[in-house]
Amino acid sequence: MISADGISPSDETSSALRRLRALPQHDLLTLAGDWFGELAPWRSAETLGAIAGLPAERVLASLLVFGEQVTETEAREDVPGPLIDLLLDTGVLTESAGKLTAEYCLVRGDGLALFAAWRAAGRDVGSYAPWIGTDSITLARLVGARRGVGSCLDLGCGTGVLGLAAARNGANVRSVDVNPECTAATTLNAHVNGVADRVTATAGDILSLSLDERFDLVVSNPPCLPLRRGALGWLAGEAGLDGLDFFWELLSRAPGLLTDDGEALLQAAAYGDERGPFFISRLEEEVRRLGVLGRLLVRPATPPRWPAFAPRDENQQLTGPLGDEVREYVARVGATHYYGFVLSLRPGDPGLAVGRFR
Ligand SMILES: C[S@@+](CC[C@H](N)C(=O)[O-])C[C@H]1O[C@@H](n2cnc3c(N)ncnc32)[C@H](O)[C@@H]1O
């Protein structure tokens, strides 16, 4: 498990981290290929050729991009010692019988370099891993497009990607996650990206967080697995059968966390039919009740998706009582479509505008 304890701000370590950031890499989006278990498209002869030209990069890429083992002796011949030490101290690398293995991959894109778990699930730690998905990337791009943000709160920070996108533009960021592995990853990633002085990651439950501060930007990509809470027994992930438990909770808390000109960006996914997501009329009522202006951006629909990570059979159908429960729910509400969305909230004339991602 990753830990931020071993991070030392020494000059030598910082320059080693800069070197790590310069590692030739694929785009974050290629992790979507990983999700579907496909051979990552960046694993091309050209990419491999470019990486292989530089000894340190070749070793780091073998470990952190391709997940291969490298002997510690070979690694230390080519890679600066403080960097290897840092990666071992933080648990990014582990050593066994003289061989190094990367417990995390390094993904690069949009000017950020991030340590992330190889997979969101399939681990035995009982929690959501600090992982990057296409959902993280889309929201990080919206965050990165916001200028003049002085302070940012990232709720459910994972790898820290959303807060880091704001920190890169100069914001002071408070990142919160219930999973200490995620706050450690966020701290480490803040160091890797040279913004550690602006990012504070603390453990906390976003459902019971009490904060006196207000922020220019509140951002969250909360758990939204459409499963009964506790169904998987995970520390995080299930968000009720409609997948919106965390979303509604964050929606009601967000206005109290914003400065006068602040904005909240909340991302989730919802069931619906061909006309759109079912939750829009309730959302309209809520934004009026809260006295805020909401702008909802709806993504193109997919068929109702069985939640990732839940046990499935060889036909990708959810198995057992859990599968029955989800299928019954989908049939009962008449869902034929599943929509990802981002909601922007600002203090202003109460109301809801609905638009679509193009
Ligand atoms: C979908 S992931 C998003 C991570 C990251 N923000 C991103 O966009 O890649 C949801 C995150 O919320 C965290 N989380 C789940 N339940 C939480 C809770 N009750 N309080 C705080 N964080 C929570 C998980 O550990 C996970 O890191």
PDBQT file of the ligand as one rigid body, heavy atoms in Angstrom, charges set to zero:
ROOT
HETATM    1  C1  LIG A 401     -14.872   7.469  -8.172  1.00  0.00    +0.000 C 
HETATM    2  S1  LIG A 401     -13.491   7.670  -7.088  1.00  0.00    +0.000 S 
HETATM    3  C2  LIG A 401     -12.898   9.254  -7.649  1.00  0.00    +0.000 C 
HETATM    4  C3  LIG A 401     -11.461   9.521  -7.306  1.00  0.00    +0.000 C 
HETATM    5  C4  LIG A 401     -10.886  10.798  -7.934  1.00  0.00    +0.000 C 
HETATM    6  N1  LIG A 401     -11.544  11.991  -7.440  1.00  0.00    +0.000 N 
HETATM    7  C5  LIG A 401     -10.983  10.744  -9.429  1.00  0.00    +0.000 C 
HETATM    8  O1  LIG A 401     -11.786  11.489  -9.999  1.00  0.00    +0.000 OA
HETATM    9  O2  LIG A 401     -10.252   9.944 -10.041  1.00  0.00    +0.000 OA
HETATM   10  C6  LIG A 401     -14.296   8.035  -5.555  1.00  0.00    +0.000 C 
HETATM   11  C7  LIG A 401     -13.378   8.311  -4.394  1.00  0.00    +0.000 C 
HETATM   12  O3  LIG A 401     -14.162   8.626  -3.248  1.00  0.00    +0.000 OA
HETATM   13  C8  LIG A 401     -13.603   8.021  -2.112  1.00  0.00    +0.000 C 
HETATM   14  N2  LIG A 401     -14.673   7.860  -1.128  1.00  0.00    +0.000 N 
HETATM   15  C9  LIG A 401     -15.658   6.944  -1.123  1.00  0.00    +0.000 A 
HETATM   16  N3  LIG A 401     -16.474   7.113  -0.087  1.00  0.00    +0.000 NA
HETATM   17  C10 LIG A 401     -16.010   8.172   0.585  1.00  0.00    +0.000 A 
HETATM   18  C11 LIG A 401     -16.433   8.839   1.752  1.00  0.00    +0.000 A 
HETATM   19  N4  LIG A 401     -17.502   8.459   2.432  1.00  0.00    +0.000 N 
HETATM   20  N5  LIG A 401     -15.706   9.905   2.164  1.00  0.00    +0.000 NA
HETATM   21  C12 LIG A 401     -14.596  10.301   1.480  1.00  0.00    +0.000 A 
HETATM   22  N6  LIG A 401     -14.160   9.704   0.361  1.00  0.00    +0.000 NA
HETATM   23  C13 LIG A 401     -14.857   8.657  -0.082  1.00  0.00    +0.000 A 
HETATM   24  C14 LIG A 401     -13.003   6.718  -2.620  1.00  0.00    +0.000 C 
HETATM   25  O4  LIG A 401     -11.991   6.211  -1.766  1.00  0.00    +0.000 OA
HETATM   26  C15 LIG A 401     -12.481   7.146  -3.993  1.00  0.00    +0.000 C 
HETATM   27  O5  LIG A 401     -11.167   7.587  -3.908  1.00  0.00    +0.000 OA
ENDROOT
TORSDOF 0
